[in-house]
């Protein structure tokens, strides 16, 4: 009977050891899972911060572009001039005789666009004065130039308001 008791104790000890080993193994796996979960939470926080930063930057850029007079418009219009311009063109300045715009659009596209626009206007040759005249807005366009600087194109439009007879007047008399 003594041997039988010893066998039972040994079996109980072995079972107890196996249970303890299983518990240790499970606890170790749980710790790893908790560590992995914390790591996932940290990665999600970083991702959230990155996404929020990108959204804020995009919102600021869109606000700047929306506040611009011409970026989402195909016309530039003031009390003194109304002219068609390409979409996605950023207004820089208008000093009353010249409009300055900037864009990322291709030079070939801009050239074709302005050629098509000018072809719809009346052309005048008054001695050395050559210009395109818009009878609706009474605006003469003398020159449209496009300069390229590192991918950004600067569009310069030189214009003057008035009647075509006055603009052609070379004898110095006032209109």
SEZAMAR-435210 format. One record per residue: x, y, z of N, C-alpha, C in turn; residue in three letters. Coordinates in pm, whole numbers, plus 50000, padded with zeros to 5 digits. Layout:
BEGIN
XYZXYZXYZala...
END
This chain:
BEGIN
500794988350000500005000050000500855012750000unk501925011650056502865022550063503325026549922unk503555016449841503965018949703502835025649626unk501655021249651500495027049584500315041649626unk500495044549751500415058449801501505067049738unk502685061349727503795068749665503505071749518unk502925061849450502575063749309501515074749296unk500535074449384499485084649380500065098549408unk500975099449505501605112249536502445117149418unk503145107949358503975111549243503085116149128unk501985109049105501045112648998500435126249029unk500045128449158499485141349198500515152449179unk501755149849217502825159749201503065162749053unk503055152148974503275153848830502125162048770unk500895158548808499745166148759499815180848805unk500205182348931500335195748987501405203548911unk502525196948881503605203448806503155207048664unk502415197948604501915200448468500955212248470unk500065212648570499135223848582499885237048604unk500875236648690501665248748716502405253248591unk502945243648517503635246848392502665253048291unk501475247048283500465252448193500065266648235unk499875268748366499535281948416500625291948383unk501895287948402503025296748372503055300248224unk502825289848143502845291847998501705301147956unk500505298948012499355307447981499595321748028unk500145323348149500445336748201501465343948114unk502465336548069503485342347981502855346747849unk501985338247792501295341847667500385353847688unk499685354347803498825365747833499635378747843unk500815377947905501695389647915502115394247775unk502435384647688502825387947550501665394447476unk500455388947499499265394547435499015408647483unk499155411047613498965424347670500015433847613unk501265429247603502325437647546502025440747399unk501565430647323501215432747183500045442547171unk499075441347263497925450247261498365464647288unk499275466447382499795479847412500545485547291unk501295477047225502025481147106501055485346995unk499995477846978498975481146878498315494346912unk498025496547039497405509047083498335520847053unk499625519147081500605529647053500695532546903unk500705522046821500745523846676499495531046626unk498335527546683497095534346644497125549046682unk497685552146799497785566146842498675573946745unk499815568146708500725574746614500055576746478unk499335566546433498635567346304497555578146309unk496825578746419495785588846436496395602946431unk497505604846501498175617846502498635621546361unk499205612046290499655614446153498495617946061unk497395610346070496225613045987495625626746019unk495555629946146495005642946187495875654346134unk497185652646139498105662846089497935664745939unk497825653745865497635654645720496315661545688unk495265658245759493965664445736494015679445764unk494695683345870494805697645904495595704945795unk496685698945748497495705245643496675706745515unk495965696345476495115697045356494035707645374unk493435708445492492395718445517492955732645505unk494155734845557494785748045548495065751645402unk495595742145326495875744545185494585747645109unk493535739845134492255742145067491675755845105unk491825759845230491335772945273492075784145200unk493375782745187494175792645114493705793344968unk493505781644907493085781344767491665786744749unk490795783944844489425789044835489375804244850unk490265809644932490305824044952490895831244832unk491625824244747492205830244628491095833544529unk491245844544456490195849344365489965840044246unk490985832644205490885825944076491105810944078unk491525804944183491985791144178490895781544131unk489685782944181488595774044142487635780844044unk488115790943975487285798343882487955798743745unk487155800243641487695801343506487615815643455unk487335824943543487275839043506487935847243615unk488625857743570489115867843663488295880243632unk487635885543733486715896543711486845906943821unk487065919243779487035930743871486165941343805unk486125953143864485335963943804485955968743674unk487255966443655487915971543536488195960943429unk488155948143464488475937743365487715924943394unk487435917943287486835904643297487535896343189unk488255886043233489045878143138488945863343174unk488935855043072488945840543095490355836043129unk490455827543230491755821943268491575807043291unk492655799443285492535784943309492185781943455unk491455771243473491115766443606492405762543679unk492435763243809493585759843895494745769543873unk494405782243855495405792743839495325801643962unk496475804244022496555811644149496815826444121unk495925835044168496055849544149497175854844238unk498045863244179499115869544255498845884544273unk498735891744158498445906144172497845911644043unk497215923444058496665931043946496925945743978unk497795952043900498135966043926497355975943840unk496345971043767495535979743683495945979243537unk497155974643509497635973343372498165959343343unk498385951743448498965938543431498455929143541unk498065917243499497635906843593498745896443598unk499095892243720500095881643738499395869743802unk499545858143739498965845643787500045834943791unk499855824743873500775813343879499965800543867unk500595790443805499915777543789500945766443773unk500485754243793501315742343770500975735843636unk500025741243565499585735343438500705735943336unk500635727143237501685726243135501685738643045unk502875742243000503035753942914502255752342784unk502285740542725501555738142600500055740142620unk499525735342731498105737242759497785752142771unk498625759542844498385773742863498435781342730unk499415778042648499545784542517498295781842433unk497865769342426496655765842350495415772842407unk495325773342539494175779642604494085794342567unk495195801542581495165815942553495055818742403unk495615810142319495435811642174493955810442139unk493275800642196491835798942171491045810842226unk491415815842342490725827342400490895839742313unk492135842442271492395854242190491765853342052unk491605841242000490995839641868489515843941868unk488895844341984487515848841996487385863942010unk488505871042020488495885642037488835892241903unk488505905141893488835912941773490295916941780unk490985915641667492405919241661492535932941594unk493345941641656493585955041603495075956941580unk495395963241468496755967241437496725982241412unk497175989741508497166004341498498626009041500unk499256008741388500666012541383501476002241460unk502126007241564502915998141647502075991541756unk500905996841781500005990941879499255979141817unk499505967641869498765955741827498125949841951unk496825947541943496155942242062494905934642022unk494395927142119493125919942104492115927542189unk490925929542133489955937942202488685930042232unk488255930842357486995924742401485945935742405unk485025935342311484025945942300483035945942416unk482825934642478481875933742590482415941042712unk483685938642745484275944842864485075957342830unk485215960442700485995971842653487415971442708unk488025959842690489385957542739490275953242625unk491435959542616492445955842517493515947542586unk493845936142527494905927542581496095928742487unk497185934042540498375936642459499315924742454unk499425917842563500415906942567500035896842674unk500205884242640500085873442739501375865542730unk502135865842838503405858442837503395847942948unk504105837042921504185825843015505665822843040unk506085824143165507455820843202507435808843294unk508395799843273508475787543353509645788643450unk509365785743577510395785543680510185773243767unk511025763343753510975751043833509585744643835unk508955743743721507655737243712506475746443736unk506705757843797505635767543820505665777543706unk504525779643642504445789043532503845802143583unk504475813143541503975826443573503335832143448unk502065835743460501315841343347501185856343371unk501615864043273501535878543281500625883343168unk499555890243203498585895243105498575910543113unk499035917043006499055931643001497795936342930unk497085945742992495805950242939495595965042963unk494565970342897494175984242917492685985342886unk491995993542960490565995542937490346008042853unk489276007942774488916019642694488296015542563unk487846025642487487276023142355488396019842257unk488056011642158489096007542063489616019441982unk488766029641954489226041341881490246049241962unk489996050142092490926057342178492246049942190unk492166036842195493386028842207494196029342079unk493536031141967494216032141838494646046441806unk494156055741882494436069741855495926072641871unk496596076441766498026079241772498336094041756unk497316102241728497596116541705497626124741833unk497376118041947497506124942076496226131242124unk495176131242044493916137242090493256128142194unk492576134442286491956126542393490576121642350unk490146111242414488836105342383487856108042494unk
END
